[in-house]
Amino acid sequence: TIDTTDILKWANEKGEFIRKPSSFRNWITADGSSGFKAEAGRYHLYVSLACPWAHRTLIVRQLKGLEDVITFNVVDYHMGPNGWRFNPAVEGATPDTVNGFSMIREVYFKVDPDYSGRFTIPVLYDKVNGTIVDNESSEIIRMLNTEFNCIYSCYTILTQGINNGVYRAGFATAQDAYDKAVREVFESLDCVEGILSTQRYLTGASITEADVRLYTTLVRFDPVYVGHFKCNKKRIVDYPNIWGYLRDLYNTPGFGSTTNRYHIEHHYQKTSVKQKRTCY
Ligand SMILES: N[C@@H](CCC(=O)N[C@@H](CS)C(=O)NCC(=O)O)C(=O)O
């Protein structure tokens, strides 16, 4: 048996280090069927930059472009008798910005006051439900890799595919560049149409920054980008879910009231774009 009263006593009677199985083994899924839906802003990683297991999770978070989706805190590199602690005075370390705790063990005890395992990092934490999803790095990296694709693409969609995509189409000076941009605009819109078939807003049941970012392009799409930027494979009105979403947002305080069609249309009509290309 492993003595967990002092965290620095990890060996058994024979002096062997036996790794205990991780205790929290929930699974985030893209569709939320597990009770943990892949959502932007919902999950948090507690890591140590010294720990190889935690390090894995930071690599995958970045490779998958989840920097805006999953937040993280870094503990002190020094693990004392009570385990990992937060010490923002150490370079590269942070406070606990989610719970305001000073020790990792407090996260475990918050979730399970009777917790008797080791207080390991990484910890994947659910900020919405105040619980630990998983503390097994091999599982964490797998779920970041497989379950967040739609969320990740949401951000790529927004920044590259749609918000900037219409400009890349409109200002392209070569046919290839225009074709690529238009293809991405409509692939991205198709993806948003799919997302909005199962949920009201881009990242879930409530309006987030992502909706604001998307709205300002969508509301200019049919009046301006279809004609002016030749993003004319389809119009927004041809996407039933996006069209309903756009109307919903327009009627939400702050959206419609700041949207001025007169200015939008006249601005773009006065900006001349010269290019030769085939249109859809
Ligand atoms: N199975 C875990 C192991 C993580 C692990 O052992 N982390 C070490 C740091 S490298 C830890 O937090 N140890 C604290 C302890 O055992 O008390 C994983 O891969 O996520």
The ligand as a Gaussian input file, in Angstrom:
#p B3LYP/6-31G(d) Opt

LIG

0 1
 N       -1.539000       8.929000     -14.502000
 C       -1.238000      10.259000     -14.355000
 C        0.095000      10.459000     -13.676000
 C        0.370000      11.866000     -13.408000
 C        1.479000      12.005000     -12.378000
 O        1.994000      11.033000     -11.874000
 N        1.805000      13.273000     -12.088000
 C        2.801000      13.554000     -11.079000
 C        3.715000      14.661000     -11.514000
 S        4.773000      14.244000     -12.871000
 C        2.123000      14.030000      -9.828000
 O        1.297000      14.904000      -9.859000
 N        2.508000      13.468000      -8.692000
 C        2.004000      13.892000      -7.434000
 C        1.816000      12.722000      -6.517000
 O        1.921000      11.584000      -6.966000
 O        1.527000      12.965000      -5.368000
 C       -1.255000      10.892000     -15.734000
 O       -0.613000      10.413000     -16.652000
 O       -1.987000      11.860000     -15.852000

